[in-house]
Amino acid sequence: MKKKSTLRRLLGYCKPYLGFLILALVFAVGQIVATLFAPVIIGNAVDYMIGAGAVDFEKILIHIIELAAAIAAAALCQWLVGLCTNKTAYGIIRDLRVLTFDKLNTVPLKFIDGRSHGDIMARVSGDIDLVSDGVIQGFTQLFTGIVTIIGTLVFMLTINWLVTVVVVVVTPVSIFVAYFIAKGCHNKFRDQAIKRGELSGLVEEMLEGQKTVKSYNYEGRAAKRYEAINQDLKKVGVKAMFYSALINPSTRFVNSIVYAAVTVIGAFLCVRGGLTVGGLSCFLSYANQYTKPFNEVTGVIAELQSALAAAGRVFDILDEADEVETGSLMPQNVAGNIDVEHVCFSYNENPLIEDFNLQVKSGMRVAIVGPTGCGKTTLINLLMRFYDVKSGSIKVDGVDIRDYTRKDLRGMYGMVLQESWLFEGTVRENIAYGKPDATLDEVIAAAKSARIHGFIKRLKNGYDTQLEPDSLSQGQKQLLCIARIMLVKPPMLILDEATSNIDTRTEIRIQEAFATLMQGRTSFIVAHRLSTIVGADVILVMRDGNVIEKGTHTELLQKGGFYKKLYYASFDTGEKA
């Protein structure tokens, strides 16, 4: 049932290209009519060659000219059919790629976080390629096959109805055999697509963490994991190809029986005088042409089954619910007062944050510290609405953040993460990522504030230098990300380990730039190096999703609680708490 719905849905994408499909059908009719006239011409020519001294060269020459014209017309129509079907198929695939990519921008972040990135990439690229191959071959064989079968039947009936009945009666056996084998073929190709996604996920994981893999000598174990999945892929692949390989030979066997039956009965009719030799020659050509579409269609059933299995995986992404937009208010004159009231949240069934409360006044610098897993990054995710709270509320200037659109809410914040991310483009384009219309002077000013202008000027083409993989160090990448924030200057800031990959000397200078940037702006600073947040207006010490201590650096040290232990432990562990 799912296979039928997938096919029906895939065909639904043909509507914008209905004109090309109609043209393809018209040209297919022209191709088949021209092709079917060829046996008639040949048969007539044969009848003018039978008997000693009875060869009529003039009429044979006329038939040769007619045959050449028919072949030329068939070739032209065949080219036009391919042109129209390819236009349709590639258009469908283009639309499917755009829809899938757009969908990835509208699904909740938990969808991306909860799945292997390699598997998602395999669906967007590899699976859609499989759909493309299946659709292109399917359309071509569908149009030419159906018209060939119908046209051949009409021409055969005009020659001899008895032999035509024999052909029609035996042919359904071929269809039944193909259907029986294809029924088990679909599931095998679906399993193959799933394993291919697992394999892509592992490869993406290993490539992304290649330095870690090598530093821990994990290559051997990674190879074993790869081999295990690859072996599973081999098993399901062999089964899928075994089933698909059975289809064409089985149908050809049945069609050979049809051809043999036509030969025997046609020869008998020739002896009885009910059919000429040329007519028999013509009929044998039609019998071969009639069974050929069945061979061709069943020959691409494997491709079609693989395409349907791949399409099902793509539709799984398209069927994901979009991120629900609840708000419509437009932020105006954002002051940056934050109120977190009785917030509860969990990524799964295990509670992480329970009854969390926090008040932040406009312009305050709030540092968030605590052991790993205490909820620091989770709080940032909730402030930015990457995830929504389970209960309670978060308000900006007295307005629940769910009353704003996500786009407007996130526009209030400037965010620098520990993981620096750059795209393929120039240095200038990367700095202007949040403000594409920024002038070069604005970009240069932001780079100077981030203390990276001197480095950029030393590059081959300065701000127009095209960034390449591994062309920058982690620290340089992070400085470019910091420059983005310096350019945008949002009302509120979130710095999540923003200087973790920068040397101490540069960090001091960056902290000075941040101090200037944070003046008058509400700022949240997540830090492990506690020496970087001693000047914060308030420090929140989190543990198990709750704020267990709150105050300035001096106040917290005087309390002698958990923060004091973290702070002095940082000096014993290389400033890592």
C-alpha positions as CSV (number, residue, x, y, z in Angstrom):
1,M,0.0,0.0,0.0
2,K,2.8,2.4,0.9
3,K,4.5,1.6,-2.4
4,K,1.4,2.6,-4.3
5,S,0.9,5.8,-2.4
6,T,4.6,6.7,-3.0
7,L,4.2,6.1,-6.7
8,R,0.9,8.1,-6.8
9,R,2.6,10.9,-4.9
10,L,5.6,10.9,-7.2
11,L,3.4,11.1,-10.2
12,G,1.7,14.1,-8.6
13,Y,4.9,16.1,-9.2
14,C,4.2,15.7,-12.9
15,K,1.4,18.2,-13.0
16,P,3.6,21.3,-13.8
17,Y,5.1,19.4,-16.8
18,L,1.8,18.0,-18.2
19,G,2.5,19.8,-21.6
20,F,5.8,18.0,-22.0
21,L,4.1,14.7,-21.2
22,I,1.4,15.2,-23.8
23,L,4.0,16.1,-26.4
24,A,6.0,13.0,-25.4
25,L,2.8,10.9,-25.9
26,V,2.2,12.4,-29.4
27,F,5.8,11.8,-30.4
28,A,5.7,8.3,-29.0
29,V,2.6,7.6,-31.2
30,G,4.5,8.9,-34.2
31,Q,7.6,6.8,-33.4
32,I,5.6,3.6,-33.0
33,V,3.5,4.2,-36.1
34,A,6.6,4.7,-38.2
35,T,8.3,1.7,-36.6
36,L,5.2,-0.5,-37.2
37,F,5.0,0.4,-40.8
38,A,8.5,-0.9,-41.3
39,P,7.6,-4.7,-41.1
40,V,4.6,-4.1,-43.5
41,I,7.0,-2.5,-46.0
42,I,9.5,-5.3,-45.6
43,G,6.8,-7.9,-45.9
44,N,5.5,-6.4,-49.1
45,A,9.1,-6.3,-50.5
46,V,9.6,-10.0,-49.6
47,D,6.5,-10.9,-51.6
48,Y,8.0,-9.2,-54.7
49,M,11.1,-11.4,-54.4
50,I,9.5,-14.9,-54.3
51,G,9.9,-17.2,-57.3
52,A,12.6,-17.5,-60.0
53,G,12.7,-14.5,-62.3
54,A,9.7,-12.9,-60.4
55,V,11.7,-10.2,-58.6
56,D,10.2,-6.7,-59.2
57,F,13.1,-4.3,-58.7
58,E,11.2,-1.1,-59.3
59,K,8.6,-1.9,-56.6
60,I,11.4,-3.1,-54.2
61,L,13.2,0.2,-54.7
62,I,10.0,2.1,-53.9
63,H,9.7,0.0,-50.7
64,I,13.3,0.7,-49.8
65,I,12.7,4.5,-50.0
66,E,9.5,4.1,-47.9
67,L,11.5,2.0,-45.3
68,A,14.2,4.7,-45.1
69,A,11.6,7.4,-44.6
70,A,9.9,5.3,-41.9
71,I,13.2,4.7,-40.1
72,A,14.1,8.4,-40.2
73,A,10.7,9.4,-38.9
74,A,10.9,6.9,-36.1
75,A,14.4,8.1,-35.1
76,L,13.3,11.8,-35.0
77,C,10.3,11.0,-32.9
78,Q,12.3,8.8,-30.6
79,W,14.7,11.8,-30.0
80,L,11.8,14.1,-29.3
81,V,10.3,11.6,-26.9
82,G,13.5,11.4,-25.0
83,L,13.8,15.2,-25.0
84,C,10.3,15.7,-23.5
85,T,10.6,12.9,-20.9
86,N,14.0,14.1,-19.8
87,K,12.7,17.6,-19.4
88,T,9.9,16.3,-17.3
89,A,12.0,13.9,-15.2
90,Y,14.8,16.4,-14.5
91,G,12.2,19.1,-13.7
92,I,10.6,16.8,-11.1
93,I,14.0,15.9,-9.5
94,R,14.9,19.6,-9.4
95,D,11.6,20.4,-7.6
96,L,12.1,17.5,-5.3
97,R,15.6,18.7,-4.3
98,V,14.4,22.2,-3.7
99,L,11.5,21.0,-1.6
100,T,13.7,18.7,0.5
101,F,16.3,21.4,1.1
102,D,13.7,23.9,2.0
103,K,12.1,21.4,4.3
104,L,15.4,21.0,6.2
105,N,15.2,24.7,6.9
106,T,11.7,24.5,8.4
107,V,11.8,21.3,10.5
108,P,12.5,21.7,14.2
109,L,16.1,21.5,15.3
110,K,15.4,18.3,17.2
111,F,14.8,16.6,13.9
112,I,18.3,17.5,12.7
113,D,19.9,16.7,16.1
114,G,18.1,13.4,16.4
115,R,19.3,11.9,13.1
116,S,22.6,11.0,11.5
117,H,23.7,14.0,9.4
118,G,25.3,11.5,6.9
119,D,21.9,9.7,6.5
120,I,20.1,13.1,5.9
121,M,22.8,14.0,3.3
122,A,22.3,10.5,1.6
123,R,18.6,11.2,1.3
124,V,19.0,14.7,-0.2
125,S,21.7,13.7,-2.7
126,G,22.0,9.9,-3.3
127,D,18.3,8.9,-2.8
128,I,17.1,11.7,-5.1
129,D,19.6,10.6,-7.7
130,L,18.1,7.1,-7.6
131,V,14.6,8.6,-8.0
132,S,16.0,10.5,-11.0
133,D,17.3,7.4,-12.7
134,G,14.1,5.5,-12.1
135,V,11.8,8.3,-13.2
136,I,13.7,9.0,-16.4
137,Q,13.8,5.4,-17.5
138,G,10.2,4.8,-16.2
139,F,8.7,7.7,-18.2
140,T,10.5,6.7,-21.4
141,Q,9.5,3.0,-21.2
142,L,6.0,3.8,-20.1
143,F,5.1,6.0,-23.1
144,T,6.8,4.0,-25.8
145,G,5.8,0.7,-24.3
146,I,2.1,1.3,-24.0
147,V,1.8,2.8,-27.5
148,T,3.9,0.0,-29.0
149,I,1.7,-2.7,-27.5
150,I,-1.5,-1.0,-28.6
151,G,-0.2,-0.2,-32.1
152,T,1.2,-3.7,-32.6
153,L,-2.1,-5.3,-31.7
154,V,-3.9,-3.2,-34.2
155,F,-1.5,-4.0,-37.0
156,M,-1.5,-7.7,-36.2
157,L,-5.3,-7.9,-36.2
158,T,-5.3,-6.5,-39.8
159,I,-3.0,-9.4,-40.9
160,N,-4.5,-12.4,-39.1
161,W,-6.7,-12.4,-36.1
162,L,-6.0,-16.1,-35.1
163,V,-2.3,-15.6,-34.6
164,T,-3.0,-12.3,-32.8
165,V,-5.2,-14.2,-30.3
166,V,-2.4,-16.7,-29.6
167,V,0.0,-13.8,-28.8
168,V,-2.5,-12.0,-26.5
169,V,-3.4,-15.1,-24.6
170,V,0.2,-16.1,-23.8
171,T,1.5,-12.6,-23.0
172,P,-0.2,-12.2,-19.6
173,V,2.0,-15.0,-18.3
174,S,4.9,-12.7,-18.8
175,I,3.2,-9.9,-16.8
176,F,2.3,-12.3,-14.0
177,V,5.9,-13.5,-13.7
178,A,7.3,-9.9,-13.6
179,Y,4.7,-8.8,-11.0
180,F,5.4,-11.8,-8.7
181,I,9.1,-11.2,-8.7
182,A,8.8,-7.4,-8.4
183,K,6.6,-7.7,-5.3
184,G,9.6,-9.0,-3.3
185,C,12.0,-6.7,-5.0
186,H,10.7,-3.5,-3.5
187,N,11.4,-4.5,0.1
188,K,14.9,-5.5,-0.7
189,F,15.7,-2.1,-2.3
190,R,14.2,-0.3,0.7
191,D,16.5,-2.2,3.0
192,Q,19.4,-1.4,0.7
193,A,18.6,2.3,0.9
194,I,18.5,2.2,4.7
195,K,21.8,0.5,4.9
196,R,23.3,2.9,2.4
197,G,22.1,5.8,4.7
198,E,23.8,4.1,7.7
199,L,27.0,3.8,5.7
200,S,26.9,7.4,4.6
201,G,26.3,8.4,8.3
202,L,29.4,6.5,9.4
203,V,31.6,8.0,6.7
204,E,30.5,11.5,7.5
205,E,31.1,10.9,11.2
206,M,34.6,9.5,10.6
207,L,35.6,12.3,8.2
208,E,34.3,15.0,10.6
209,G,36.3,13.6,13.5
210,Q,39.3,12.4,11.5
211,K,41.8,14.0,13.9
212,T,40.2,12.4,16.9
213,V,40.1,9.1,15.1
214,K,43.8,9.2,14.4
215,S,44.8,10.5,17.8
216,Y,43.0,7.6,19.5
217,N,44.2,5.0,17.0
218,Y,40.6,4.3,16.2
219,E,41.2,3.5,12.5
220,G,41.1,-0.2,13.0
221,R,37.8,-0.2,14.9
222,A,36.3,2.3,12.4
223,A,37.3,0.0,9.6
224,K,35.5,-2.9,11.4
225,R,32.4,-0.8,11.9
226,Y,32.5,0.2,8.2
227,E,33.1,-3.4,7.2
228,A,30.1,-4.7,9.3
229,I,27.7,-2.2,7.8
230,N,29.2,-2.7,4.3
231,Q,28.7,-6.5,4.7
232,D,25.1,-5.9,5.6
233,L,24.7,-3.6,2.6
234,K,26.3,-6.3,0.4
235,K,23.8,-9.0,1.7
236,V,20.7,-6.9,1.1
237,G,22.2,-5.6,-2.2
238,V,22.8,-9.1,-3.5
239,K,19.3,-10.1,-2.6
240,A,17.8,-7.0,-4.3
241,M,19.9,-7.6,-7.4
242,F,19.1,-11.3,-7.4
243,Y,15.4,-10.6,-7.4
244,S,15.7,-7.9,-10.1
245,A,18.0,-10.0,-12.2
246,L,15.3,-12.7,-12.4
247,I,12.7,-10.4,-14.0
248,N,14.2,-9.9,-17.4
249,P,15.3,-13.5,-18.2
250,S,11.9,-14.8,-16.9
251,T,9.9,-12.5,-19.1
252,R,12.2,-13.2,-22.1
253,F,11.6,-16.9,-21.7
254,V,7.9,-16.4,-21.8
255,N,8.2,-14.1,-24.8
256,S,10.3,-16.6,-26.6
257,I,7.5,-19.1,-26.2
258,V,5.2,-16.5,-27.8
259,Y,7.6,-16.1,-30.7
260,A,7.9,-19.8,-31.2
261,A,4.1,-20.3,-31.2
262,V,3.7,-17.5,-33.8
263,T,6.3,-19.2,-36.0
264,V,4.7,-22.6,-35.8
265,I,1.1,-21.4,-36.4
266,G,2.2,-18.9,-39.0
267,A,4.1,-21.6,-40.9
268,F,1.1,-23.9,-40.8
269,L,-1.1,-21.0,-42.2
270,C,1.4,-20.4,-45.0
271,V,1.3,-24.0,-46.1
272,R,-2.5,-23.9,-46.0
273,G,-2.4,-20.7,-48.1
274,G,-4.0,-18.5,-45.3
275,L,-0.8,-16.3,-45.0
276,T,1.9,-15.2,-47.5
277,V,5.6,-15.6,-46.8
278,G,5.9,-11.8,-46.6
279,G,2.9,-11.7,-44.2
280,L,4.6,-14.3,-42.0
281,S,7.8,-12.3,-42.0
282,C,5.8,-9.2,-41.1
283,F,3.9,-11.1,-38.3
284,L,7.1,-12.4,-36.8
285,S,8.5,-8.8,-36.6
286,Y,5.3,-7.7,-34.9
287,A,5.4,-10.5,-32.4
288,N,8.9,-9.5,-31.5
289,Q,8.0,-5.8,-31.3
290,Y,4.9,-6.7,-29.2
291,T,6.9,-8.6,-26.6
292,K,9.9,-6.2,-26.6
293,P,8.1,-3.5,-24.5
294,F,7.4,-6.1,-21.8
295,N,11.1,-7.0,-21.8
296,E,12.1,-3.3,-21.6
297,V,9.6,-2.4,-18.9
298,T,10.5,-5.4,-16.7
299,G,14.2,-4.7,-17.4
300,V,13.8,-1.3,-15.6
301,I,11.6,-2.6,-12.8
302,A,14.7,-2.9,-10.6
303,E,15.4,0.8,-11.2
304,L,11.8,1.7,-10.5
305,Q,11.7,-0.3,-7.3
306,S,14.9,1.3,-6.2
307,A,13.5,4.7,-7.1
308,L,10.3,4.1,-5.1
309,A,12.3,2.9,-2.1
310,A,14.5,6.0,-2.3
311,A,11.5,8.3,-2.9
312,G,9.9,6.9,0.3
313,R,12.9,7.9,2.3
314,V,12.8,11.4,0.7
315,F,9.1,11.7,1.5
316,D,9.8,10.8,5.1
317,I,11.7,14.1,5.4
318,L,9.0,16.0,3.5
319,D,6.3,14.6,5.8
320,E,8.0,15.9,8.9
321,A,6.0,18.5,10.7
322,D,7.2,22.1,10.2
323,E,8.4,24.1,13.2
324,V,5.2,25.7,14.5
325,E,5.2,29.4,14.4
326,T,3.1,30.8,17.2
327,G,3.9,34.5,17.3
328,S,3.3,37.5,15.1
329,L,4.5,40.5,17.3
330,M,7.2,42.7,15.9
331,P,9.8,43.7,18.4
332,Q,10.3,47.4,19.0
333,N,13.0,49.2,20.9
334,V,14.3,46.0,22.5
335,A,15.7,46.9,26.0
336,G,16.8,43.4,26.9
337,N,15.0,42.6,30.1
338,I,14.7,38.8,30.4
339,D,12.3,37.0,32.8
340,V,12.5,33.2,33.0
341,E,9.5,31.9,35.0
342,H,9.0,28.4,36.3
343,V,10.6,26.8,33.2
344,C,10.7,23.0,32.8
345,F,12.4,21.3,30.0
346,S,13.7,17.9,28.9
347,Y,15.1,16.5,25.6
348,N,13.6,13.1,26.4
349,E,11.7,11.5,29.3
350,N,14.5,12.4,31.7
351,P,13.9,15.9,33.2
352,L,16.8,18.3,32.8
353,I,15.5,21.7,33.9
354,E,12.8,21.9,36.5
355,D,11.1,25.1,37.8
356,F,13.9,27.3,36.6
357,N,13.5,31.1,37.5
358,L,15.7,33.9,36.4
359,Q,15.5,37.7,36.1
360,V,18.0,39.7,34.1
361,K,17.8,43.5,33.8
362,S,18.7,45.4,30.6
363,G,22.4,45.8,30.1
364,M,23.5,43.1,32.6
365,R,26.3,40.8,31.8
366,V,25.2,37.3,33.0
367,A,27.8,34.5,33.2
368,I,26.6,30.9,33.3
369,V,29.0,28.4,34.8
370,G,28.7,24.8,36.0
371,P,29.8,21.3,35.3
372,T,29.2,19.6,32.0
373,G,25.5,18.6,31.5
374,C,24.2,21.1,34.1
375,G,22.0,22.8,31.5
376,K,24.1,25.9,30.4
377,T,23.8,25.3,26.6
378,T,20.2,24.1,27.1
379,L,19.3,27.5,28.6
380,I,20.8,29.2,25.5
381,N,18.7,26.9,23.3
382,L,15.6,27.9,25.1
383,L,16.4,31.6,25.0
384,M,16.9,31.4,21.2
385,R,13.8,29.1,20.8
386,F,15.9,26.3,19.2
387,Y,13.7,24.3,21.5
388,D,10.5,25.3,23.2
389,V,9.9,25.0,27.0
390,K,7.7,22.2,28.2
391,S,6.1,24.5,30.7
392,G,6.6,28.0,32.1
393,S,7.6,31.0,30.1
394,I,10.6,33.1,29.0
395,K,9.8,36.8,28.4
396,V,11.7,39.6,26.7
397,D,10.7,43.1,27.9
398,G,7.6,41.5,29.4
399,V,6.5,39.7,26.2
400,D,6.5,35.9,26.0
401,I,9.1,34.9,23.4
402,R,6.5,32.6,21.8
403,D,4.5,35.7,20.8
404,Y,7.4,36.8,18.6
405,T,8.3,35.0,15.3
406,R,11.5,33.0,15.6
407,K,13.1,35.1,13.0
408,D,12.4,38.3,14.9
409,L,13.4,36.8,18.2
410,R,16.7,35.5,16.9
411,G,17.4,38.8,15.3
412,M,17.5,40.3,18.8
413,Y,20.5,38.2,19.7
414,G,24.1,38.0,18.4
415,M,25.5,34.5,19.0
416,V,29.0,33.3,19.0
417,L,29.4,29.5,19.5
418,Q,32.3,27.4,20.6
419,E,32.1,25.6,17.3
420,S,33.1,28.1,14.5
421,W,31.3,27.7,11.2
422,L,32.3,29.3,7.9
423,F,30.9,28.7,4.4
424,E,32.6,28.6,1.0
425,G,32.9,32.2,0.1
426,T,35.2,35.2,0.6
427,V,36.3,36.5,3.9
428,R,34.1,39.6,3.4
429,E,31.0,37.4,2.7
430,N,31.6,35.4,5.8
431,I,31.9,38.4,8.0
432,A,28.8,40.0,6.4
433,Y,26.8,36.7,6.9
434,G,24.3,38.5,9.2
435,K,24.3,41.7,7.3
436,P,24.8,41.0,3.5
437,D,24.3,44.7,2.5
438,A,27.2,45.9,4.8
439,T,29.8,48.1,3.2
440,L,33.4,47.2,3.0
441,D,34.2,49.9,5.6
442,E,31.7,48.4,8.0
443,V,33.2,44.9,7.5
444,I,36.8,46.3,8.0
445,A,35.6,48.1,11.2
446,A,34.2,44.8,12.5
447,A,37.3,42.9,11.7
448,K,39.4,45.5,13.5
449,S,37.2,45.2,16.5
450,A,37.7,41.4,16.4
451,R,41.5,41.9,16.1
452,I,41.7,40.0,12.8
453,H,42.1,42.9,10.3
454,G,45.9,42.5,10.2
455,F,45.7,38.8,9.5
456,I,43.1,39.4,6.7
457,K,45.3,42.1,5.0
458,R,48.2,39.5,4.8
459,L,46.0,37.1,2.9
460,K,46.6,36.9,-0.9
461,N,43.4,38.9,-1.9
462,G,42.7,40.4,1.5
463,Y,38.9,40.6,2.2
464,D,38.2,39.0,-1.3
465,T,40.2,35.9,-0.4
466,Q,38.2,32.7,-1.2
467,L,38.2,30.5,1.9
468,E,39.2,26.9,1.5
469,P,38.9,23.9,3.8
470,D,41.7,23.9,6.4
471,S,43.1,27.2,5.1
472,L,42.5,28.8,8.6
473,S,43.2,27.7,12.1
474,Q,40.4,27.1,14.6
475,G,41.3,30.4,16.3
476,Q,41.2,32.4,13.1
477,K,37.9,30.9,12.2
478,Q,36.5,31.8,15.6
479,L,37.8,35.4,15.2
480,L,35.9,35.7,11.9
481,C,32.7,34.4,13.7
482,I,33.3,37.1,16.4
483,A,33.7,39.7,13.6
484,R,30.2,38.8,12.4
485,I,28.8,39.9,15.8
486,M,30.9,43.0,15.8
487,L,29.3,43.9,12.5
488,V,25.7,43.3,13.4
489,K,25.7,44.8,16.9
490,P,22.4,43.2,18.1
491,P,20.6,44.4,21.3
492,M,21.5,41.2,23.2
493,L,24.5,38.9,23.1
494,I,25.1,35.2,23.7
495,L,28.7,34.1,23.9
496,D,29.0,30.3,24.3
497,E,32.7,29.6,24.9
498,A,33.4,32.3,22.3
499,T,37.1,32.5,23.0
500,S,37.9,28.9,23.6
501,N,40.1,28.5,20.6
502,I,42.0,31.7,20.9
503,D,45.4,32.2,22.6
504,T,45.5,34.1,25.9
505,R,47.1,37.3,24.5
506,T,44.5,37.6,21.7
507,E,41.7,36.6,24.2
508,I,42.6,39.6,26.4
509,R,42.2,41.9,23.5
510,I,39.0,40.3,22.4
511,Q,37.6,40.6,25.9
512,E,38.3,44.3,25.7
513,A,36.4,44.5,22.4
514,F,33.6,42.4,23.9
515,A,33.5,44.8,26.9
516,T,32.9,47.7,24.6
517,L,30.3,45.8,22.6
518,M,28.5,44.6,25.7
519,Q,28.0,48.1,27.1
520,G,24.3,48.7,27.3
521,R,23.5,45.2,26.0
522,T,22.1,42.3,27.9
523,S,24.7,39.6,27.5
524,F,24.8,35.9,28.4
525,I,28.3,34.4,28.7
526,V,28.8,30.6,29.0
527,A,32.4,29.9,30.1
528,H,34.5,27.1,31.4
529,R,37.5,29.4,32.0
530,L,36.3,31.2,35.1
531,S,39.0,33.9,34.9
532,T,37.1,35.3,31.8
533,I,33.9,36.1,33.6
534,V,35.1,37.6,36.9
535,G,33.8,41.0,35.7
536,A,30.2,39.8,35.1
537,D,27.4,41.7,36.8
538,V,25.9,38.4,38.0
539,I,27.2,34.8,37.8
540,L,24.7,31.9,37.7
541,V,26.1,28.6,39.0
542,M,24.1,25.8,37.6
543,R,23.9,22.2,38.6
544,D,21.4,19.5,37.4
545,G,19.3,22.1,35.6
546,N,18.9,24.5,38.6
547,V,20.7,27.7,39.7
548,I,22.3,26.7,43.0
549,E,24.3,29.9,43.5
550,K,23.9,33.5,42.2
551,G,26.0,36.6,42.7
552,T,29.1,38.5,41.7
553,H,32.5,36.9,41.6
554,T,33.5,38.4,45.0
555,E,30.2,37.5,46.6
556,L,30.4,33.9,45.5
557,L,33.9,33.5,46.7
558,Q,32.9,34.8,50.1
559,K,30.1,32.3,50.3
560,G,32.6,29.5,50.0
561,G,30.2,27.3,48.1
562,F,30.3,25.3,44.9
563,Y,31.6,28.3,42.8
564,K,34.6,28.7,45.0
565,K,35.5,25.0,44.5
566,L,35.1,25.5,40.7
567,Y,37.1,28.7,40.7
568,Y,40.1,27.4,42.6
569,A,40.0,24.0,40.8
570,S,40.4,25.9,37.5
571,F,43.9,26.9,38.6
572,D,44.8,23.3,39.4
573,T,43.5,22.0,36.1
574,G,44.9,24.5,33.6
575,E,41.9,26.9,34.0
576,K,39.4,24.2,33.1
577,A,36.6,23.8,35.6
